């Protein structure tokens, strides 16, 4: 029975000495009834008598002599229970006293579900296990008793693999065997993509990077660097923004101050030359291209010119993310600095400047695509 279960795992966490980790990651302490009363904490039984129900997680717990868990709730985090759950129209006193002394009310299956209460069988189908004593009950047509348990305080059970349905999930909803099998297929496809021969002309493959006043569409460009795949510097210039006068937050990252760009050309002045450079390219590559493209695209008018430019764009960050997902799933970060560290590539210049980041992007791309260029 539920009241004889020994609870070692609670909420997907571990019940340690005098401490419990909830599914949310929050930790609550074991507390005797005297201490709980001093803090005005309420048990579920007390809340039920007041026609209330918890709206948040427990704030403390205790273990009853019969082994079941007693949760304490903060009175500031409770709500009124649905009136229909207080009593049946024909029987206001339809209650049951459990062996622990707790009193639970009778309610219909529909009303129980509205409160988040389910039978053990239903919880099992949702991959939960009841570890707290029942919070309500109903009586079947055959006069047998059906208990309801609160899903919020049930233990989350391990889920099975969505592919084989046998073993416990390891990653991406798959068990270890199915995950490794899928990973091997993705890795082979990715390696074929990266190792293919693309016969690109180094002089027509360009890498670029921008430094900005901020991270939003209304922010402006502060510097532009463009190099080709031979490492030749095509453009490296500061840019004077037309609207922004200061950018304290990003200044700490790239080091470009308002004084440094005071005499620099504007993007309007630079646009013809940048268009000329990009128009002669076959591919234009950046690291995290979505942000850079959203700002550099304005050198082209809406329409065919912008579409042609967009068709040349390639994102080095996306390719790196694909690579680590296939070869280094232990890595969870994918910034340009992370990519340089992963491939043990030395920086040329100071990271987070457009010049250094452009060259870094070029080097990372060459590691990812060793056969990208003509011999």
C-alpha positions as CSV (number, residue, x, y, z in Angstrom):
1,X,0.0,0.0,0.0
2,X,1.0,3.6,-0.5
3,X,1.5,4.2,3.3
4,X,4.2,1.4,3.5
5,X,6.4,2.8,0.7
6,X,9.9,3.8,1.6
7,X,10.6,7.1,-0.1
8,X,14.2,7.4,-1.2
9,X,13.6,9.4,-4.3
10,X,11.3,12.4,-4.2
11,X,10.2,14.7,-7.1
12,X,12.9,13.2,-9.3
13,X,15.5,14.1,-6.7
14,X,17.0,12.5,-3.7
15,X,15.8,12.4,-0.1
16,X,18.9,13.1,1.9
17,X,19.3,13.4,5.6
18,X,16.9,16.2,6.7
19,X,16.6,17.5,3.2
20,X,14.6,16.8,0.1
21,X,15.1,18.0,-3.5
22,X,11.9,18.7,-5.4
23,X,11.4,18.1,-9.1
24,X,11.9,21.8,-9.7
25,X,15.4,21.7,-8.1
26,X,14.2,23.5,-4.9
27,X,15.4,22.0,-1.6
28,X,13.1,21.8,1.4
29,X,14.0,20.7,4.9
30,X,12.5,18.1,7.2
31,X,10.6,19.8,10.0
32,X,8.7,18.6,13.0
33,X,5.1,19.6,13.7
34,X,6.0,22.0,16.5
35,X,8.5,24.0,14.3
36,X,6.0,23.9,11.4
37,X,3.3,25.3,13.6
38,X,5.6,28.1,14.8
39,X,6.0,29.1,11.1
40,X,2.3,28.8,10.5
41,X,2.8,26.1,7.9
42,X,-0.2,24.1,7.1
43,X,-0.6,20.4,6.2
44,X,-2.8,19.3,3.4
45,X,-5.3,17.9,6.0
46,X,-5.6,21.4,7.6
47,X,-6.0,23.1,4.2
48,X,-8.7,20.7,3.3
49,X,-10.7,21.5,6.5
50,X,-10.4,25.2,5.5
51,X,-11.6,24.4,1.9
52,X,-8.2,25.4,0.6
53,X,-5.7,23.8,-1.7
54,X,-1.9,24.5,-2.3
55,X,-1.0,26.6,-5.3
56,X,2.7,26.1,-5.0
57,X,5.3,23.5,-3.9
58,X,5.7,22.3,-0.3
59,X,8.0,24.4,1.8
60,X,8.9,21.6,4.3
61,X,8.1,18.0,5.0
62,X,8.1,15.3,7.7
63,X,7.9,11.5,7.6
64,X,5.0,9.9,9.5
65,X,5.6,6.7,11.6
66,X,3.9,4.6,8.9
67,X,6.4,5.9,6.3
68,X,4.3,8.2,4.2
69,X,5.3,11.8,3.6
70,X,3.6,14.7,5.3
71,X,4.1,18.0,3.4
72,X,3.8,21.5,4.9
73,X,2.6,24.4,2.7
74,X,3.0,28.2,3.0
75,X,-0.4,29.8,3.8
76,X,0.6,32.6,1.5
77,X,0.6,30.2,-1.4
78,X,-2.8,28.6,-1.3
79,X,-6.1,29.1,-3.2
80,X,-9.7,28.3,-2.5
81,X,-10.6,24.8,-3.4
82,X,-13.4,24.5,-6.0
83,X,-16.7,24.7,-4.1
84,X,-17.9,21.5,-5.7
85,X,-15.0,19.7,-4.1
86,X,-16.1,20.6,-0.6
87,X,-19.0,18.3,-0.4
88,X,-21.6,16.4,-2.4
89,X,-25.0,18.1,-2.6
90,X,-26.7,15.4,-0.6
91,X,-23.9,14.7,1.9
92,X,-21.9,17.5,3.4
93,X,-20.1,15.1,5.8
94,X,-19.0,12.5,3.2
95,X,-15.4,12.1,4.5
96,X,-13.0,9.4,5.4
97,X,-10.4,9.2,8.1
98,X,-7.1,7.6,7.1
99,X,-4.9,5.5,9.4
100,X,-2.7,8.5,9.8
101,X,-5.6,10.5,11.2
102,X,-5.9,12.7,8.1
103,X,-9.4,13.4,6.9
104,X,-10.0,13.3,3.2
105,X,-13.2,14.3,1.3
106,X,-15.1,12.4,-1.2
107,X,-15.3,13.9,-4.7
108,X,-16.1,12.8,-8.3
109,X,-13.3,11.8,-10.7
110,X,-14.1,15.0,-12.7
111,X,-13.7,17.3,-9.8
112,X,-10.6,15.5,-8.6
113,X,-9.0,16.0,-12.0
114,X,-9.9,19.7,-11.9
115,X,-7.8,19.8,-8.7
116,X,-4.9,17.9,-10.2
117,X,-5.7,14.7,-8.3
118,X,-5.5,11.3,-10.0
119,X,-5.7,7.6,-9.2
120,X,-2.6,5.5,-8.9
121,X,-3.4,3.9,-12.2
122,X,-3.8,7.2,-14.0
123,X,-0.6,8.6,-12.4
124,X,1.2,5.4,-13.6
125,X,0.1,6.1,-17.2
126,X,1.5,9.6,-16.8
127,X,4.8,8.1,-15.5
128,X,4.3,9.2,-11.9
129,X,4.2,7.3,-8.6
130,X,2.2,8.3,-5.6
131,X,4.3,8.7,-2.5
132,X,2.1,10.9,-0.4
133,X,-1.1,9.5,1.2
134,X,-4.4,10.0,-0.6
135,X,-5.9,13.5,-0.8
136,X,-9.4,12.5,-1.7
137,X,-11.5,9.5,-2.7
138,X,-14.6,8.3,-4.4
139,X,-16.8,5.2,-4.3
140,X,-17.3,3.0,-7.3
141,X,-20.6,1.5,-8.3
142,X,-19.5,-1.8,-6.7
143,X,-19.0,0.1,-3.4
144,X,-15.2,-0.2,-3.6
145,X,-13.0,2.8,-2.7
146,X,-10.9,4.6,-5.3
147,X,-8.2,7.0,-3.9
148,X,-6.9,10.1,-5.5
149,X,-3.4,11.5,-5.2
150,X,-1.9,14.9,-5.9
151,X,0.2,14.9,-9.0
152,X,2.3,17.8,-7.7
153,X,3.7,15.7,-5.0
154,X,4.1,12.4,-6.9
155,X,7.4,11.1,-7.9
156,X,8.4,11.4,-11.5
157,X,9.2,8.0,-12.9
158,X,11.9,7.4,-15.6
159,X,10.5,7.6,-19.1
160,X,11.0,4.8,-21.7
161,X,12.7,5.3,-25.1
162,X,10.3,6.7,-27.7
163,X,12.0,4.5,-30.4
164,X,12.3,1.1,-28.8
165,X,10.0,1.6,-25.9
166,X,12.1,-0.7,-23.7
167,X,15.0,1.0,-22.0
168,X,15.0,4.2,-19.9
169,X,15.6,7.5,-21.8
170,X,19.2,8.6,-22.0
171,X,19.2,11.7,-24.3
172,X,16.8,13.2,-26.8
173,X,14.0,10.9,-25.6
174,X,16.1,7.9,-26.7
175,X,17.7,5.2,-24.6
176,X,21.5,5.0,-24.9
177,X,21.5,2.2,-27.5
178,X,19.0,4.0,-29.8
179,X,20.7,7.3,-29.2
180,X,24.1,5.9,-30.2
181,X,22.6,4.3,-33.3
182,X,21.0,7.5,-34.4
183,X,24.1,9.5,-33.6
184,X,26.2,7.2,-35.8
185,X,23.9,7.8,-38.7
186,X,23.9,11.6,-38.2
187,X,27.7,11.6,-37.8
188,X,28.2,9.8,-41.0
189,X,25.9,12.1,-42.9
190,X,27.6,15.2,-41.3
191,X,31.1,13.9,-42.1
192,X,30.1,13.3,-45.8
193,X,28.8,16.9,-45.9
194,X,31.9,18.4,-44.3
195,X,34.5,16.3,-46.2
196,X,32.9,16.8,-49.6
197,X,34.9,18.6,-52.3
198,X,33.2,22.0,-53.1
199,X,35.9,23.4,-55.5
200,X,35.4,27.0,-54.3
201,X,37.7,29.8,-55.3
202,X,39.5,31.2,-52.2
203,X,39.4,34.7,-53.6
204,X,35.6,34.5,-54.1
205,X,34.8,33.2,-50.6
206,X,34.5,36.1,-48.2
207,X,34.3,36.2,-44.4
208,X,32.9,39.2,-42.6
209,X,32.1,40.3,-39.1
210,X,30.4,43.4,-37.6
211,X,30.6,45.1,-34.2
212,X,27.3,46.8,-33.2
213,X,26.0,49.3,-30.7
214,X,23.7,46.6,-29.3
215,X,21.9,43.4,-30.1
216,X,18.6,44.6,-31.5
217,X,17.4,45.6,-35.0
218,X,17.4,49.3,-34.1
219,X,21.1,49.1,-33.2
220,X,23.8,50.3,-35.6
221,X,27.1,49.0,-37.0
222,X,30.3,50.3,-35.5
223,X,32.9,48.3,-37.5
224,X,33.1,46.1,-40.6
225,X,35.8,43.6,-41.5
226,X,35.9,41.5,-44.6
227,X,38.7,39.0,-45.6
228,X,38.8,36.5,-48.4
229,X,39.7,32.8,-47.9
230,X,43.4,33.5,-48.7
231,X,43.5,35.6,-45.6
232,X,43.7,38.9,-47.6
233,X,42.2,41.8,-45.8
234,X,39.6,43.4,-48.1
235,X,38.0,45.9,-45.7
236,X,38.5,46.8,-42.1
237,X,36.9,50.0,-41.0
238,X,35.2,51.7,-38.1
239,X,31.7,53.1,-38.8
240,X,30.1,56.2,-37.4
241,X,26.5,55.4,-36.3
242,X,23.9,58.0,-37.5
243,X,21.6,57.8,-34.5
244,X,23.3,56.2,-31.5
245,X,25.5,58.4,-29.4
246,X,26.6,55.9,-26.7
247,X,26.6,52.1,-26.2
248,X,28.0,51.4,-22.8
249,X,27.0,47.7,-22.6
250,X,28.6,46.6,-25.9
251,X,31.5,49.0,-25.5
252,X,32.7,46.7,-22.7
253,X,32.8,43.8,-25.1
254,X,34.4,45.2,-28.3
255,X,36.1,48.3,-26.9
256,X,34.8,50.7,-29.5
257,X,34.1,54.1,-27.9
258,X,32.1,57.0,-29.4
259,X,35.3,59.0,-29.7
260,X,36.9,56.3,-31.8
261,X,34.1,56.5,-34.5
262,X,33.6,60.3,-34.4
263,X,35.5,60.8,-37.7
264,X,34.7,57.4,-39.3
265,X,32.6,57.1,-42.4
266,X,28.9,56.2,-42.1
267,X,27.3,53.1,-43.5
268,X,25.6,55.2,-46.2
269,X,29.1,56.2,-47.4
270,X,30.5,52.7,-47.2
271,X,27.5,50.9,-48.7
272,X,28.6,51.2,-52.4
273,X,32.0,49.7,-51.8
274,X,30.6,46.9,-49.6
275,X,28.1,46.1,-52.3
276,X,30.8,45.9,-54.9
277,X,32.9,43.5,-52.7
278,X,29.9,41.2,-51.9
279,X,28.7,41.2,-55.5
280,X,31.9,39.7,-56.6
281,X,31.7,36.8,-54.1
282,X,30.3,33.4,-54.5
283,X,29.9,32.7,-50.8
284,X,29.8,35.2,-47.8
285,X,30.4,33.5,-44.5
286,X,29.9,34.8,-40.9
287,X,29.7,33.3,-37.5
288,X,26.2,33.7,-36.2
289,X,25.1,35.2,-39.4
290,X,21.5,36.1,-38.5
291,X,22.4,39.1,-36.5
292,X,25.1,40.3,-38.9
293,X,22.8,39.8,-41.9
294,X,19.9,41.7,-40.2
295,X,22.1,44.8,-40.1
296,X,24.2,44.5,-43.3
297,X,21.3,43.7,-45.6
298,X,20.3,47.4,-45.6
299,X,23.1,48.1,-48.1
300,X,20.8,46.5,-50.6
301,X,17.3,47.7,-51.5
302,X,14.4,45.4,-51.0
303,X,13.9,42.8,-53.7
304,X,16.1,40.8,-56.0
305,X,19.5,42.3,-54.9
306,X,18.9,41.4,-51.3
307,X,17.6,37.9,-52.2
308,X,20.8,37.3,-54.3
309,X,23.0,38.5,-51.4
310,X,21.1,36.3,-48.9
311,X,21.6,33.2,-51.2
312,X,25.3,33.6,-50.8
313,X,25.3,33.7,-47.0
314,X,26.6,30.7,-45.0
315,X,26.6,30.4,-41.2
316,X,29.8,29.0,-39.7
317,X,28.1,28.8,-36.2
318,X,25.3,26.5,-37.6
319,X,27.9,24.2,-39.1
320,X,29.9,24.2,-35.8
321,X,26.8,23.3,-33.8
322,X,26.1,20.5,-36.2
323,X,29.6,19.2,-35.8
324,X,29.6,19.2,-32.0
325,X,26.2,17.6,-31.9
326,X,27.6,14.7,-34.0
327,X,31.1,14.5,-32.6
328,X,31.2,16.3,-29.2
329,X,27.7,16.0,-27.7
330,X,29.4,16.7,-24.3
331,X,29.9,20.3,-25.4
332,X,26.9,22.6,-24.7
333,X,28.3,26.1,-25.7
334,X,28.9,27.1,-29.3
335,X,30.3,30.7,-29.4
336,X,33.2,31.5,-31.7
337,X,35.5,31.4,-28.6
338,X,34.2,27.9,-27.9
339,X,34.9,26.8,-31.5
340,X,38.4,28.1,-31.4
341,X,39.0,26.3,-28.1
342,X,37.5,23.1,-29.4
343,X,39.8,23.0,-32.5
344,X,42.8,24.4,-30.5
345,X,43.2,27.4,-33.0
346,X,45.2,30.4,-32.0
347,X,43.7,33.8,-32.2
348,X,45.1,36.6,-34.4
349,X,44.4,39.8,-32.5
350,X,41.9,40.4,-29.7
351,X,38.7,38.4,-29.5
352,X,35.4,40.3,-29.9
353,X,36.9,42.7,-32.4
354,X,35.6,42.4,-35.9
355,X,39.1,41.9,-37.4
356,X,40.0,39.0,-35.0
357,X,36.5,37.4,-35.2
358,X,36.5,37.5,-39.0
359,X,39.9,35.7,-39.2
360,X,38.8,33.3,-36.5
361,X,35.6,32.4,-38.5
362,X,37.8,31.8,-41.5
363,X,40.0,29.4,-39.6
364,X,37.1,27.5,-38.0
365,X,35.4,27.1,-41.4
366,X,38.6,25.6,-42.9
367,X,38.8,23.0,-40.1
368,X,35.1,22.1,-40.6
369,X,35.4,22.0,-44.4
370,X,39.0,20.8,-45.3
371,X,38.1,20.2,-48.9
372,X,36.0,23.4,-49.5
373,X,38.5,25.1,-51.8
374,X,40.2,24.3,-55.1
375,X,43.6,22.8,-54.6
